[in-house]
Amino acid sequence: MATWTPDPSFYPSPRMAARAPAEKLAYVASFDPERRRKDAVSVVDLDPQSPSYAQIVGNVEMSGAGDELHHFGWNACSSCLCPNAPHPHVERRYLVVPGLRSSRIHILDTKPDPKKPKVVKVIEPDELAERTGYTRPHTVHCGPDGIYISALGNAEGKGPGGVFLMDHESFEPRGRWEIDRGPQEFAYDMWWHLGYDTLVTSEWGTPDMFEEGLVPELLLGSKYGRKLHFWDLHKRRHLQEIDFGKQHQLVFELRPAHDPTKAYGFVNCVVSLENLSSSIWVWYRDGSKWSVEKVIEIPAEPADPDRLPPALKDFKACPPLVTDIDLSVDDKFLYVSCWGTGDFQQYDVSDPHKPRLTGSLRLGGIVSRAAHPKSGAPLNGGPQMVEVSRDGRRIYFTNSLYGAIDPQFYPDGLKGWMAKVEAKPEGGIELDRDFFIDWPAGHLPHQVRLQGGDASSDSYCYP
């Protein structure tokens, strides 16, 4: 009789995941924007009962400098319990950490000491390009049949970008995912509706469009990504493209409903060229097709040009610059990071077509530089990468967007930090006054992953 049991951090349904024990550690991508020092994954103590609460308690360096660690993820998650490709005895043990600039991928083993991960494998850029035809790996998602990774460039660092697969035990790159990409050219984020055999991708641009920062001529000329793409997940073929319109630039983070019976999700558009607003859109199944609807628009704020960076002075306004969003595991609350103004917002999205603002706070911001209660000092940067605990009660965010873009909006230099928000079950948020981490000089924090899983790491096959 078999004695193996599934990883205890795997849950068949989001309802069960929401009852999971509280996380004790966070893993945070920490990169050197000057590309002189080695990047690292830092380990943060999240246990309020611990004497080292809200402190960095571990650090593992990458193999070389210049990676620009970005959106890393687990090798395996709750999707391993899905009936179409079950792998219930794989462990959530390894972190798959891509370097967006270097195209190098590090595999970190978090066992046996979760506070001291170790690099156990490195996939070099040449091998990645040869095996998959892609470079600039961006987003990692553990799927029921392997590890899916979006990539922003082809083997030569040009277009089109796309998706490739890796084995979730050997970590060998398998190859390009797409059989027929249709009109898709740009890549960015990627996620899916497992219950509807549908994969969704969003758009940024090719590496030459962002690696030295946003290019004003391209932005004002509506040349950055503005589309969603829908794919047959199993046939690996492009099904549908939705164009948001030339005024909408940088269609970024995909947050599908966690309940596999629900055919909708949320995506943010960073900026409108009409009025500098940011927006949140819901995509949803509409008969035999997918449709989108703008459900939130966040306006720019008038500002003294003397307090704005050169890129914004002529506009006399501070854009919200919504650069990340996250959806709670129970699909009730959507969290929105306004990296420009410094706002962090909570919306009740129980009705996804009629979001309702239920909480807001401000930290940092281009103009406001709002202080945290623990530090009391003006802050630069703003809420950026956001991660929500499985039970939805705790939210963590960091303040760096991308090494070459940070100084375009915060030209006096970005000082890294990480903060925590407490959420009330009925709605409403407030800062944890005891949780604020001044990031070590020379590095900036980006993606946050929570031990045991979080709201943007797992997908489920049962409601």
Secondary structure, DSSP 8 states (H G I E B T S, - for coil): -------TT--SSHHHHTTS----EEEEEEE-TTS-SEEEEEEEE--TTSTTTTSEEEEEEEEEE---B-B-EES--GGGG-TTS--TT--S-EEEEEBTTT--EEEEE--S-TTS-EEEEEE-HHHHHHHHSEEEEEEEEEETTEEEEEEEEETTS-S--EEEEE-TTT--EEEE--SB-TT------EEEEGGGTEEEE-B---GGGTTT---HHHHHTT-S--EEEEEETTTTEEEEEEE--TTEEEEEEEEE-SSTT--EEEEEEEEETTTS-EEEEEEEEETTEEEEEEEEEE--EE--GGGS-TTTGGGTEE---EEEEEE-TTS-EEEEEETTT-EEEEEE-SSTTS-EEEEEEE-B-TTT-B--TTT-S---S-S-SEEE-TTSSEEEEE----TTTHHHH-TT----EEEEEEE-TTS-EEEEEEEEEE--TT-EEEEEEETT--TTT---S--
